[in-house]
Amino acid sequence: MRGQLFVSAALVVLVAAAGNATVVWLQCTTAVSQMTTAVRRVDGSWSSPVTLSTPGRSIWYPHLAVAASGAAVASWIESDGHVAVVQASVRTPESNDWSRAAQVSSVGADAEDSSPAIDDTGDAVVGFTRDDPAGEIVWAAYKPSAGDWQRAVNLSTAGDYAVDIQVAMRTGGAAVALWNENGEGRLGVWSPSTGAWAQQGPFPLYGVKSLVADSSGDVVAAAWQSGQVMVSELPAGSGTWTTPVAIPSSQPAVLGLRWYFGDRRNAAGASVSHVHRKAGRFAITLVATDAAGHAVTVTRTSVRISPRRS
């Protein structure tokens, strides 16, 4: 199982089975921010930093996935001067060199964030969200170890609000994608035998924040749901996920959930429905309060609401 040591908005560190640590971070210069990487070898020495992003462009949201073999994929958001696009670079198990960055999202709408994954042989996948005219839509791009990045595929339904995509690679080149669509969990699977994504289906967890796979093919999904951490496992060699279970926590459970929709209306509860009376951009805020009276506020700014279709 690859081990994640530290993650922040600007720095990610992952360790392969041999003990080498790969680091990616957002490196700021006087003009732009760059996607930068280096390796701390098991003997304690460091490689020279390498810039992965396009010269002259600023980047956001660096992400990294490393397999036990040392194969790695990095993804980030980069401005092309018009819109934000998803870029990705890979490193094979046999090499210390990264591939030239490839744009995996198409031009036409802003990409918002990405999620990369890779297996021991170098098969890779990147999931991402775009702010398309039809609504927030999740996509995924696949790269076989011996080939180029394939054209990204839209996994969600046009017009739906789809976010929080997470991806993982199982042994044998199979990819798994989970995301939140209209407040419900969705699942997509890429099959190496068909070379395509299967039709999306329901998944019992929504808002999955962590999706990891080990070298045996076990996959574990974790989500914050109903005031607690919920996990579900896809065992190696199986196509059936286990029933989600709650991880015991010493923290007080969330008792109150209050939603503010940016149009002077609000609602309460874990599952709510709201219709904006007009199209536009709104700040959607969720306030969660626990039994001790502590409150956490999360705001998603500038959410675009499209006109309702008949």
N, C-alpha and C positions, 0 to 999 in steps of 0.2 A: 504494500500500500504506500503510495507516495505521501510524504508527510509535509503538511503546510506549517511552517514555523511562524510566519508573521505576514499579515496582510493589512495594508492601509490604502488610502485613495491614491497614494503615489509610490508605493513600494511593495513588491511581492517577492518572497523568498521560498523556493521549493528545493527539496533534496532528493536525489536519485538514490538507488539502492547502494551504489558504490561509495556514497558519502559526499559526492561533489554537490555543492549548493549553487543553484542558478538564481541570479537576482535580476529583476527588471525594475526600473524606476523611471519616473518622470524627471528628466534633467532640464532645468531652466537655464537659458542663456539670456543675453541682453535683448534678444529679438523674439525667440520662439522657445517652446518646450519640446523636448525630444524624448523618444522611446529609447532607453539605454539599457544595456545588459552587461553582465560580467559573471564569471564563475569563480567561486572559492573552492579550490581543489582540496581533496581530503588531507593533503600534506600541509594545509594552511596557507598556501600561496594563492594569489589572485591573478586572474587573467586581466589583460588590458580591457577597459570598457569599450563596447561597440555600440554605435548608434544604428538602430533598426529602422527608424522612421524616415520619411522623405525629407531631404534637406530643405530648409526654408519654411516648413509647415509646422504648426503647433499641434500637439497631441493631448488627449485626455484619457482617463480611465485605463491605465495599463493593466493587463491581465496575463497570467502565465499558467501553463500546465506542463508538468514534467512526469514522464513515465519512469518506472523503475530502471529501464534500460538506459536512461539518459536522453531519450528522444524528447523533444520539447516543442511547444507551439506558444507563441506570444500573439496577443491581439490588442488592439487599441483603437481609439477614435481619432481621426485625423481630418483637418479641414483641407478641402481641395480648392479653397478660395470662394466657393459657392455654397456647398453643403458639407455636412460632416459625414465621412465615410468610414467604414471599418477596414482596417489594414491588418494583415497577418504575416508572420514569418515563422518558419519551422527549422528545427535542427534535427538531423538524423541521429540514430544511436551511434553510428560509426564516426561521426564528425564533430569537431568543435565549432564549425562554421555555421552561421545562420543563412538561410536563403534570402534572396532579395524580397523585400516586402511586396505583397500582392494585395490589391484591393478586392475584397470579397463581397462588398455591397455595391449595388448599382447606384448610378447618379440619379438624382431627381427628388430625393427627400433626405432629411437629416437622420442619420443613425444616432442612437442615444447611448447604447452600451453594448458590451459583447461578453461572451463566455466561451473560452476555448477548452478543448480536451484532446488528448493524444494517447495512443496505445504503444506497447513496447516496440512494434515494428515501424512505427511512424505514420500510421493512418491517423488523420486529424479531422476535427470538426470545429466550427465556430458558429455559435448561435448569436443572434443580435436582434435588437428592436429598432424599427424605423418609424418615424413620424410621418407616415404616408397620408396622402389626401383622403384615403378611405378610412383612416383611423390608425391607431397604434397597432402595428402588425409585427409578428415575430417571424424571423427568417433563420435559415441554417445553410451553411456552405460546407461541403465535404471535400476532403483531399485524400486520395489513396496514397500509400507510401511511395509508390513508383510513378505517380502521375501529378498533374497540376490541379489547382483548385477548380472544382466544378462550379457551375453557375448556382448561385444561392436560390433556395426554394422557399416560397412563402408557406409556412406551416399553419397559420391561423386563418380564420374566415374574414374576408374583407368586410369592413364595417364594424367588426367586433373590437373591443378594447383588449389587446393582448400585450402582456409585459412579463418581466421577470423570467426570461428564458434561461435555463441552465442545461448544459450538455455534458455527456460522459461518453467515453469509448470503452467498449468491452473487448475482450480478446477475440481475435478473428476478424476485426474490422467493423463490428456492428456498433452503431451510434445510438444513443438515447437522448431525447430532448424532452424536458418538462417545462411548462409555462403556465401562467395565469391568464385565462381568457374569460372576460366578463365576470370575474370573481370566482371562477371554477377552475380546477386543475385540468390540464390537458397533457397528453402523452403522444410522442411521435417516435418511431423507430426506423433507422436507416439500415437496410439489409444489404450485406455485400453480395449476396446471391442474386438479388434482383437489381441492385444498383439504384435503388430508389427509396424514398421515404414512404412508409405505410401511412394510410389515412389516419388522421389524428383520432384519438379516443379519450374517454374520461380518465382522470387520475384522482384518487381520493384526497390528495394534498394540493392546496393552492398556495401560491407564494413561496415555492421552494427556494431556499437561500443557499443550499449546499447540495451538490450532486457529485459523488466521487465513486471511482471504480478502482479495484486493485488488479494485479496481474493475473489473478485467477478468473476474473470476469464477474466477481460480486459487485453489485452497485447499491449504494445507500443514498437515499434522499432524506433531507431534513428540512422542516419548515416550522415557522412560528405560527401556530394556529390555535384559536380559541384560548389564548392566554398561556400556552405551553408549547414546548418543543415536541414535535411529532416526527417520527421516523418510519420509513418503510424500506424494505430490502428486496432487491431482485437477485436471488442466488445464482451463482454460476451454473450455466447449463439449463436455466429455467427461463420461461417467458412470463411467469406469473409473479407479481409483486405481493409481498406479505401485507397483511392488514396493518395499517398504521397504528403505532403504539406511542404513548406519551413517555418521555424521559422524566423521571422524578426530579423535582427542583426544589431547592430550599427557598426560592424567591416567592413572594406573595403572588397569587394568581391575579390576572387582570379581571377586574369586576365591571369596569365601565368603559364602553367604547362610544365615542361621540364623533360624528362626521359633520364637516362643514364643507359645502359644495361651491363656495365662492359666489353664490347668487342670493345671499341673505336667507338661505334655507339650510336646515340641518336635520340630522337623524341620529338615532342611537341603535346600537346592537352590532353583533358580529357579522351579520349579513343584511345589507340594506339595498334598496333600489331607489334610484333617483333619476328624474328626467329633467334636463335643463330646458327651459322654455324657449331659449334662443341659442343659436350657434355663437361660438366665440372661444376665447381662451380664459380658463378659470384656474384658480389655485385651490386644489382639493386638500383638505387638512383632516387628519385623524388624531384624536386625543385619546390615549389609553391611560386609565387610572387603576392602580392596584388597591388591595385591601388596606394598605398602610397610608393611602392618600397620595402616593407619589404619581405624578403624571408625566407621560412622554408624548411629545407632539411630533408628528411626521407630516410634512407638507410636500406635495408634488406640485411644483409651480408650472404655470403655463401649459396646462392640459387643454388640448384642442378638442372641442365638442362640435361634431359635424351635425348638420341638419338631419332630422329624422327622416327615414325613408318609409314610404307607404308600402 
